[in-house]
């Protein structure tokens, strides 16, 4: 994770800001694609977290529950921050 984090940081520093950064709004323009991407990411998390349990049982159910709860809490935190900062 450290190597990936540093390479992402260096890449963003080399590439620089997007054109229009700070002057234009970069709000999501297609909600359907955003929801589809989030759904695919969520399914991937479920597969990654519950899959290594090896079989259907208490450990797999706990991993799936934790994945759902953490994703839901992240969504609520994002929506709350967006509402507080941008009033929408």
Backbone torsions as a table, in degrees:
resi	resn	phi	psi	omega
1	UNK	NA	-36.1	-179.9
2	UNK	-64.3	-44.8	-179.6
3	UNK	-62.7	-43.7	179.3
4	UNK	-65.4	-38.8	178.9
5	UNK	-64.1	-45.3	179.5
6	UNK	-68.0	-39.1	178.6
7	UNK	-67.5	-35.1	174.6
8	UNK	-65.0	-40.7	178.4
9	UNK	-63.9	-47.2	-179.9
10	UNK	-63.8	-41.7	178.9
11	UNK	-61.3	-43.0	179.9
12	UNK	-68.0	-33.0	177.1
13	UNK	-70.4	-37.5	179.8
14	UNK	-70.3	-44.1	-178.0
15	UNK	-70.9	-41.7	179.3
16	UNK	88.0	-174.4	-178.2
17	UNK	-71.3	157.2	174.8
18	UNK	-71.4	155.4	176.4
19	UNK	-63.7	131.8	179.4
20	UNK	87.3	5.2	-179.4
21	UNK	-62.3	127.4	-178.7
22	UNK	90.2	-16.5	-179.8
23	UNK	-109.5	-29.8	-177.1
24	UNK	-115.6	158.0	175.4
25	UNK	-83.9	132.3	177.9
26	UNK	-111.0	41.8	178.6
27	UNK	-70.0	156.1	178.3
28	UNK	-60.8	134.6	-175.9
29	UNK	-103.5	-15.1	-179.3
30	UNK	-137.6	100.3	-174.9
31	UNK	-65.7	-33.6	-180.0
32	UNK	-61.3	-45.9	179.9
33	UNK	-66.9	-36.8	177.4
34	UNK	-63.1	-43.9	179.7
35	UNK	-67.8	-39.7	177.8
36	UNK	-63.2	-41.9	178.3
37	UNK	-65.0	-42.7	177.9
38	UNK	-64.4	-37.6	178.1
39	UNK	-65.2	-43.2	178.3
40	UNK	-64.3	-39.1	177.5
41	UNK	-63.7	-42.1	-179.3
42	UNK	-64.5	-42.5	177.1
43	UNK	-62.6	-39.2	177.0
44	UNK	-63.3	-41.7	176.8
45	UNK	-61.3	-43.7	179.7
46	UNK	-61.2	-44.3	179.9
47	UNK	-64.6	-41.0	-177.9
48	UNK	-71.0	-40.2	-175.0
49	UNK	-83.0	-42.0	-177.3
50	UNK	-90.0	-24.3	-177.8
51	UNK	-60.2	-44.0	-178.2
52	UNK	-66.2	-9.4	177.5
53	UNK	-65.3	-20.7	171.5
54	UNK	88.5	-27.9	-179.8
55	UNK	-156.6	166.8	178.0
56	UNK	-76.2	120.7	-178.8
57	UNK	-171.6	-164.4	-176.2
58	UNK	-65.6	-40.0	-178.6
59	UNK	-66.0	-42.4	179.4
60	UNK	-66.3	-41.1	178.8
61	UNK	-64.4	-39.9	178.2
62	UNK	-65.5	-40.4	178.6
63	UNK	-64.3	-41.7	179.0
64	UNK	-66.5	-41.7	178.5
65	UNK	-62.3	-46.2	179.1
66	UNK	-62.0	-37.6	178.5
67	UNK	-65.2	-45.2	179.1
68	UNK	-64.4	-45.2	-177.8
69	UNK	-65.6	-42.3	-179.5
70	UNK	-67.8	-37.9	175.8
71	UNK	-65.1	-40.8	178.5
72	UNK	-66.0	-40.6	178.4
73	UNK	-65.3	-39.3	176.3
74	UNK	-63.5	-39.7	178.1
75	UNK	-64.7	-43.0	179.2
76	UNK	-64.8	-41.0	178.8
77	UNK	-63.8	-41.0	179.3
78	UNK	-65.6	-46.2	179.9
79	UNK	-63.0	-39.8	179.7
80	UNK	-65.6	-43.3	179.0
81	UNK	-63.9	-43.0	178.2
82	UNK	-61.7	-40.9	-179.3
83	UNK	-68.8	-41.7	-178.7
84	UNK	-66.9	-44.5	-175.0
85	UNK	-80.7	-36.4	-173.1
86	UNK	-117.2	-2.8	178.4
87	UNK	56.7	39.3	175.2
88	UNK	-144.7	NA	NA
